Amino acid sequence: MTDNHDQNQWDRVARYMGQDALTQLASKSVAVVGLGSGGGFVALSLAMSGVGRFVLIDNDDLEAPNVVRHVADLRYVGKSKVAALAELIHLRNPNAKVETVMGRIEDQTEALHGVDLVIVGVDGEQSKYAINGVCRDHNLTAIYAGVYERGEGGDVVIVYPTGKGPCYACWADQLRDDIHDTPDGQIELDYGMIGPDGTIAAEPGLWLHVVRVASVQGDMALNEMLRGTAVYRDNPANTVILANVPLEVMEGLVIPPYSAQWVNVPRDPHCMVCGDANRATEALSLNELMGDAATDDEQEQLDDTLTNTQR
């Protein structure tokens, strides 16, 4: 590949954000945890925007039913998602450095060393709580996204490891109970909700519904990695809620289809993960953080994870 080819490849990106910003992105490293329909889209989009290094973490292979909601096509069925995304990234950004990690983040925390940002693309709330603890331990900023049931909308939040903002645990505890669908207000729309049998109960809609949320997650990540450049912009709040259908995001506040609402979710001083020191040593339970639908195995696993984050 010639230097001229490289220059032509990134010409439009450089004209949009400036060469200095493009150079900065080339030096950035991002970990993408979970390479499903959303995480895979974010990883590939960031590569196409000039990000230079990726750590891809997932423990699944691509299956045929995944293809209609994934950036990887039928050529990759049977291969690991990390291998599929690594190849797709190199086909778009040959100079990108890609490290692949096959496994769960809870068992691969060393892979996060040296990254600038973590993209959380997993579905389950339990995994997000575990990642929240890992990011706090490693002083990492993370961006979480959730797609609501049937693709009716979604939300994206940026969580900093220190400061006045919430950690993911107290963010979810405050926000998840407040989101309802407009027709009857009876269905909890969180894509990551846990059903009575301890499994993920909700199903997303079409890939285009997932991608709308994932594109915001990716753009928010890109903006965060552009801090210090002329094109960086301050967000009006830490959370954006996206509607694909009419959504009542707060009591009395309905946002129309294809619109968005920024919400600033505050830190909970009594949060058992990031709250005041005199509360941080109290016992934690999955039921306290996620409701009463957890299985005994999930309860034990999360208790162990959160206990480790407090040491």
N, C-alpha and C positions, 0 to 999 in steps of 0.2 A: 504494500500500500504506500503510495507516494505522499509526500507532505502536501502537495497540491490537492490530492483527493481528500485528505483530512480537512484542509482548509475549506474546500467546497462543501463538505458534509455538514459542517457546523456554521456555515455562513449566515443562515437565516436566524439561528439561535443567537449568534453573536450580535447580529444587527438588532435583535429584540432586546436583549438584556445587557449588551456591552461585553467586550472582550475580557475585561477585568472580572466580571461576574462569572463568565464561562470558565475562566481559569480557576476561580475559586471553587466552582462546582467540581471541576476535574480533580481537585485535591480532597474532596469530601468523601467520607465513608459512611454508608448507611446499612443497618441490619434490617432485614425484612423477615419477620417471624410469622410464618403462615403464608403459604403460596397458593391459596385457593383462588376463587374468582376475583376477589378484591385485591389481596396481597400480590398476586401475580401481575395484575394490571398496574399496580403502583410501581412495582419493581421495574417492569419494562418501560413505563412512562418516564421514570427518573433516569434510566439509562439513556433514553432518547432525548433527555433534556441536558445531558452532559455530566451527570454524576459519575465520578471516577472509580469508586470501589464499592463492592457489595458483599455482604455476608448474608447468604440465603439459608434460612433454617426452616425445615419442614420434615415430617416423618412419614409422608404418604407418597404413594405412586399415583400417577394420573390414570384414571379409569375412564372407560368410554362414556359413561353418563356425565362426566365432568366437562366434556369437550364443548358442549353448547353454552357453558358459562365459564370459559377459561381462555386465556391468551394462547395456550398451547393447543395444537390441533391433533388430529388422529395419528399423525406420525409419531407422537410421543406417548401414546397409550401403552401402559406397562412399564414405562420409565419413571424414575423418581421425579417429583415436581421440581426439586432443586436442580437436577441435571437438565431438565427441559428448559427451565428459566435461564440457567447459565448459558445454554446454547443460543436461546432467543436474544439474550442481552448482547452476546458477542456478534450476532448477526446484524444488530443495529448500532452497536458501539464497540467496535473491535478492540479499542484500547482500554476498555474497562477491565479492572481486576475483579474477579469473582471467586469468592470462597464458598463452597457448598458444605452444609452441615446437615446430615440426615439424622434426625432425632428430635426430641422435645427440648425446648429451651431450658426447662428446669434441670436437665442433665447436661446442658451444653453452655453454661453461663460464660465459660472462658472465651467463647467465640465472640462475645460482645466487647472484649477488650480493644480499645482503640477506635471504636466507631464514634461518629459524631451524633447519630440520631438513630432511634429505633422506630420502625413502622410495625404496628401490631395488626396483623391480618387474620388472627384466629377468631373462631366463632364463639367459643364457650366462655362464659363469664369466669369460670374457675381458672382457666388458663390465663385470662387477663389479670386476675388478682395475683397469680404467681409471677407474671411478667412485671407487674407493678412493683413487687418486692425486689426482683432482680435489678430493675432499673434504678430503684432507690439505692440499692447496695452499690451499684456501679456509677452513681451520679450521672445518669443518662436521661436526656429528654426523650419522651416517647409520644407518638401520635396514634391514638386509638380510633377505630371506626366501627360502627355497628349498623347493620342493615335490618330494618324492621320486617316483621312477618309479611309475606306476600309482596315484598318490595315496595311497601307503601311509603317508605321514606327511610331516613337514617340519620345518624349523627356522627360528628367528628370532634374530638377534643385533643388539645395539646396539653401534656402534663409535664411540668418541670420537676426535677428531683428536690429542689429546695425553693424557698420563697413562700409567698402568701397564697398561692394557688392550691387547689386540691390535689391529692394523689388520686389514682384511679378508683380506689376503694370508696373513698368518701364522695367522689364525683358520682359514681354509679348509684350509691345509696340514696343520694338526693335526687338525681335526675330520672332514674328508671321508673320510679313510682308515679311520676308526673305526666308520662306520655300515654295518651289514649287515642283510639281512633274515633272519628267524628260520629258515625251513625249511632252507636249505642254505648260507647265508653266502657265496654265490658272486656275487651280483648287487650291483653298486654302485648305490645308490639315489639318488644325487644327480641331481636334475632338471636341473641345469646341466652335466652331464658332457659331454665332447667325445668323439665317436665316432671311429673310425679314419679316416673321410673328412673330419674336421674340422668336423662339424656337430653340433647338439644331438641326442643319441641317444635320450634318454628321452622318454616321453610321460606327461602327467599323467592322473589319473583324472577323475572327475566334478567339476563345478564346486563342489559342496558340499565335496569334499575339499580343493580349492584354497582355498575361502573360510575353512575352519577355520584354516588357517595365516595367511591374509591378515587375518582378524579379530584375531588375536594381534598381528600386525605393526601394525595400525592402533591397537589399544588401547595397545600399548607406545609408539607415537608420541604419542598423546593424553596419556599419563601424563608423557612427557618434556616436553611443552609446558606441563604444569601444575606444573612445579617452582616452589616457593615458595608454593604454595597449600595449604590444609588437606587437600585430597583427593589430593595427590601421595603416592605410595608408593615405597619403595625396592625394587628387584628383588633377589631372592636371588642372582643371578648374571648374567652377560652374555648367556647363551644359553639358550633353551628349545627342547627337542625334543619334537615332538608325534607321537603314534602314532595312526593309524587302524586298523592291524592290529598284532599283536604285533611289536615291534621290538627287536632287540638293539643298543642304542645304544652300549654299550661291552662289552668282553669279559666275559661272565658276567652282564651287567645287561640283562634283558629287561623292557620295560615293556608293559603290556597295552593292548588297543585303547581308544581315547578317553581315554587318559591322557597325561601330560606329565612330562618330566624336565628339571630345571634343571641346567646344566653351566657351570662357570666356566672358560672357555678362556683360558689365560694368554698374555701377550705373549711372543713368541719373541725373545730378545735377539739372535739371529743372523738374524732376518728381513731380507731384502734391501731391504725397503721402509721398515720402521719400526725396524729393529734398531740396534745400536750404530754410532756414526759411523764407526769404523774398518772396519766391514763394509759400510756403506751405499754406498760408492763402487765396490764390486765389480760386475762385469757380471751382468746378470739375463737369464734365459732363460725362455721360456714352459714349456719342459720341466721346469725346476726347480720352478716354481710349480704346474703343472697336470698333470704326467706327460708321457708320450712321444707322446700322440695328436695333438699340434698340427700344423697344416699350416705350411709355410714362410711363407705370408702372415701367418698368425696370430702366428707367432714374431716376425716383423719388426715387426708392428703393436704388439704388447705391449712389445717391447724399446724401441721409440720412445717409447711412453707412459710407461713406468717411468723411462726416462732423463730425460724432461722433468720428472717429479715430483721428481727428485733435484737439479735445478739450483737 
